[in-house]
Amino acid sequence: MDFWKLMAIVHAKQSILNPMRAEKMTHFVDMLNLSEGSRVVDIGCGKGEFLNRLHEKYGISGVGIDKSPYFIEDCKAAKTKRAPEADIEYLLMDGKDYQPSEQFDLTCCMGASWIWGGIRDTLEALTSMTKPGGLLVLGEPYWLKEPDPEYLVMEGCKREDFHSHRENVLMGDEYGVTCVYTLVSDYMDWDEYEAPHWWAVSEYSDEHPDDPDLPEIWEYLRKSRETYLKHGRDTMNWCLYVYRKPVHPML
């Protein structure tokens, strides 16, 4: 079935598409302390929740980019409802093909570093788009412990795809940016992200009993649920990393 249709169904009950609950996201937005009218780009913007929150708090303008036609429509609908006056443009495209004609006060990629093949190339790409003195926000998994080989097979990833929390923090130094803040997830964040997937699929199944994709949707749900409950909950965590691009090169 269409991958983006599947993601839209699974995330139907959520506006924040990562394991960070709403009140912690509010704290995170407050902590950024952006200047009024800052320019922001969010690559892999999901349903546009982060951009909407930044606009409501700081009156930002900017660009949201996502490959999902379903999520881009959600972005546009949310903008119409919450911020019709906002100077925020949503683009349906592959983020790695985006070539801005400007540098931004804040660049963001939450949970979509696969666009560039991992955190290292994501840091490099976002650094080039960020003004001196500006911020980079990355939402990235990290290993809590060495992953069981069974988990890697179930998750469909490799050990080297992700790093430790320490490595993610220090990695910014390699690209001339300094990690200045981290906000890690906890069990509540993860459960409030994962469990609504189960609810959403259950409701969708009742409401669309004739959808020929239902067997595949349920197969995906059961596999992802078992992967999370058997291994993922105790093996992988998530963090919002804030890096700052200095005005003068790092010593």
NUDREN-421989 format. One record per residue (C-alpha): residue in one letter; x, y, z; chain; residue number from 1. Coordinates in steps of 0.1 Angstrom, whole numbers, padded with zeros to 4 digits. Example, Ala and Ser with C-alpha at 12.3 -4.5 7.8 and 13.67 -1.06 7.14 Angstrom:
BEGIN
A/0123/-0045/0078/A/1
S/0137/-0011/0071/A/2
END
This chain:
BEGIN
M/0000/0000/0000/A/1
D/0010/0036/-0002/A/2
F/0034/0044/0026/A/3
W/0021/0079/0032/A/4
K/-0015/0067/0034/A/5
L/-0003/0042/0061/A/6
M/0015/0070/0080/A/7
A/-0016/0092/0078/A/8
I/-0038/0065/0092/A/9
V/-0014/0055/0120/A/10
H/-0009/0092/0131/A/11
A/-0046/0102/0127/A/12
K/-0050/0110/0164/A/13
Q/-0018/0130/0167/A/14
S/-0005/0165/0158/A/15
I/0030/0160/0173/A/16
L/0046/0132/0153/A/17
N/0074/0123/0177/A/18
P/0076/0110/0213/A/19
M/0074/0143/0230/A/20
R/0042/0151/0248/A/21
A/0024/0184/0244/A/22
E/0033/0201/0276/A/23
K/0070/0193/0271/A/24
M/0068/0207/0235/A/25
T/0053/0239/0250/A/26
H/0083/0241/0274/A/27
F/0107/0235/0245/A/28
V/0091/0263/0223/A/29
D/0093/0287/0253/A/30
M/0129/0278/0259/A/31
L/0140/0287/0224/A/32
N/0134/0324/0231/A/33
L/0134/0334/0194/A/34
S/0133/0370/0183/A/35
E/0099/0382/0170/A/36
G/0095/0376/0133/A/37
S/0123/0350/0131/A/38
R/0126/0330/0099/A/39
V/0123/0292/0103/A/40
V/0126/0262/0080/A/41
D/0112/0228/0092/A/42
I/0122/0199/0070/A/43
G/0101/0168/0076/A/44
C/0075/0191/0091/A/45
G/0048/0165/0096/A/46
K/0015/0183/0102/A/47
G/0031/0216/0109/A/48
E/0025/0217/0146/A/49
F/0060/0230/0155/A/50
L/0058/0259/0130/A/51
N/0023/0268/0142/A/52
R/0035/0268/0179/A/53
L/0064/0290/0169/A/54
H/0042/0314/0150/A/55
E/0018/0316/0180/A/56
K/0046/0324/0204/A/57
Y/0070/0345/0183/A/58
G/0052/0354/0151/A/59
I/0077/0335/0130/A/60
S/0076/0332/0092/A/61
G/0091/0304/0072/A/62
V/0088/0272/0053/A/63
G/0076/0237/0061/A/64
I/0087/0208/0038/A/65
D/0074/0172/0038/A/66
K/0071/0143/0014/A/67
S/0036/0132/0026/A/68
P/0008/0147/0006/A/69
Y/-0015/0139/0035/A/70
F/0005/0158/0060/A/71
I/0010/0188/0037/A/72
E/-0028/0190/0034/A/73
D/-0030/0188/0072/A/74
C/-0005/0216/0074/A/75
K/-0025/0238/0052/A/76
A/-0057/0231/0070/A/77
A/-0041/0238/0104/A/78
K/-0027/0271/0090/A/79
T/-0061/0282/0078/A/80
K/-0076/0274/0112/A/81
R/-0049/0287/0135/A/82
A/-0028/0312/0116/A/83
P/-0044/0323/0083/A/84
E/-0023/0355/0084/A/85
A/0010/0337/0089/A/86
D/0037/0339/0063/A/87
I/0044/0302/0063/A/88
E/0047/0283/0031/A/89
Y/0043/0245/0029/A/90
L/0061/0226/0001/A/91
L/0054/0190/-0009/A/92
M/0089/0177/-0019/A/93
D/0119/0157/-0008/A/94
G/0138/0178/0018/A/95
K/0172/0170/0004/A/96
D/0162/0187/-0028/A/97
Y/0154/0220/-0011/A/98
Q/0179/0247/-0021/A/99
P/0170/0279/-0001/A/100
S/0181/0313/-0013/A/101
E/0185/0325/0023/A/102
Q/0198/0314/0056/A/103
F/0174/0310/0085/A/104
D/0173/0320/0122/A/105
L/0163/0285/0130/A/106
T/0165/0253/0110/A/107
C/0147/0221/0121/A/108
C/0145/0184/0113/A/109
M/0126/0163/0138/A/110
G/0128/0126/0133/A/111
A/0136/0128/0096/A/112
S/0174/0126/0094/A/113
W/0169/0097/0070/A/114
I/0163/0124/0044/A/115
W/0201/0129/0043/A/116
G/0210/0094/0054/A/117
G/0216/0101/0091/A/118
I/0224/0128/0117/A/119
R/0259/0137/0104/A/120
D/0247/0147/0069/A/121
T/0217/0164/0085/A/122
L/0239/0185/0107/A/123
E/0259/0195/0077/A/124
A/0229/0204/0056/A/125
L/0212/0224/0083/A/126
T/0243/0242/0093/A/127
S/0247/0255/0058/A/128
M/0211/0269/0060/A/129
T/0215/0285/0094/A/130
K/0226/0321/0100/A/131
P/0256/0328/0122/A/132
G/0241/0331/0157/A/133
G/0211/0309/0147/A/134
L/0198/0276/0160/A/135
L/0195/0241/0147/A/136
V/0169/0217/0161/A/137
L/0173/0180/0155/A/138
G/0149/0153/0168/A/139
E/0170/0122/0169/A/140
P/0169/0087/0185/A/141
Y/0198/0074/0205/A/142
W/0207/0041/0220/A/143
L/0199/0035/0257/A/144
K/0219/0003/0255/A/145
E/0234/-0021/0229/A/146
P/0205/-0033/0208/A/147
D/0196/-0069/0207/A/148
P/0202/-0084/0172/A/149
E/0165/-0095/0171/A/150
Y/0155/-0059/0177/A/151
L/0176/-0046/0148/A/152
V/0159/-0072/0125/A/153
M/0124/-0063/0138/A/154
E/0131/-0025/0135/A/155
G/0148/-0029/0101/A/156
C/0179/-0009/0111/A/157
K/0216/-0013/0118/A/158
R/0235/-0006/0150/A/159
E/0255/0021/0132/A/160
D/0223/0039/0121/A/161
F/0221/0056/0155/A/162
H/0245/0067/0182/A/163
S/0247/0073/0219/A/164
H/0233/0105/0235/A/165
R/0268/0117/0242/A/166
E/0279/0111/0205/A/167
N/0249/0131/0193/A/168
V/0257/0160/0216/A/169
L/0294/0161/0207/A/170
M/0289/0155/0170/A/171
G/0279/0191/0165/A/172
D/0315/0202/0171/A/173
E/0325/0184/0139/A/174
Y/0303/0208/0119/A/175
G/0311/0240/0137/A/176
V/0280/0241/0159/A/177
T/0276/0237/0196/A/178
C/0249/0216/0213/A/179
V/0234/0241/0238/A/180
Y/0203/0222/0250/A/181
T/0188/0188/0251/A/182
L/0153/0175/0260/A/183
V/0150/0138/0263/A/184
S/0118/0116/0262/A/185
D/0106/0094/0290/A/186
Y/0082/0064/0291/A/187
M/0052/0086/0292/A/188
D/0063/0105/0260/A/189
W/0069/0072/0242/A/190
D/0036/0056/0253/A/191
E/0017/0087/0244/A/192
Y/0033/0085/0209/A/193
E/0030/0048/0203/A/194
A/-0004/0038/0219/A/195
P/-0025/0063/0198/A/196
H/-0013/0044/0167/A/197
W/-0031/0014/0180/A/198
W/-0062/0034/0187/A/199
A/-0062/0051/0154/A/200
V/-0059/0018/0134/A/201
S/-0086/0002/0155/A/202
E/-0110/0031/0147/A/203
Y/-0100/0033/0110/A/204
S/-0107/-0004/0107/A/205
D/-0142/0000/0120/A/206
E/-0149/0031/0098/A/207
H/-0134/0016/0066/A/208
P/-0142/-0022/0067/A/209
D/-0140/-0024/0029/A/210
D/-0105/-0009/0025/A/211
P/-0085/-0036/0007/A/212
D/-0053/-0023/0025/A/213
L/-0067/-0033/0060/A/214
P/-0047/-0066/0062/A/215
E/-0014/-0047/0055/A/216
I/-0023/-0019/0079/A/217
W/-0030/-0045/0107/A/218
E/0002/-0064/0099/A/219
Y/0022/-0031/0102/A/220
L/0005/-0023/0135/A/221
R/0011/-0056/0151/A/222
K/0047/-0057/0140/A/223
S/0055/-0022/0152/A/224
R/0036/-0028/0185/A/225
E/0056/-0060/0193/A/226
T/0089/-0043/0183/A/227
Y/0082/-0014/0207/A/228
L/0069/-0035/0236/A/229
K/0095/-0063/0234/A/230
H/0126/-0043/0227/A/231
G/0122/-0007/0217/A/232
R/0108/0008/0249/A/233
D/0140/-0001/0268/A/234
T/0166/0001/0240/A/235
M/0160/0033/0221/A/236
N/0152/0068/0233/A/237
W/0145/0102/0217/A/238
C/0159/0137/0222/A/239
L/0154/0172/0209/A/240
Y/0189/0186/0204/A/241
V/0195/0223/0200/A/242
Y/0228/0233/0184/A/243
R/0239/0269/0180/A/244
K/0259/0282/0150/A/245
P/0284/0308/0164/A/246
V/0289/0342/0149/A/247
H/0326/0335/0149/A/248
P/0342/0301/0141/A/249
M/0347/0278/0170/A/250
L/0382/0277/0185/A/251
END
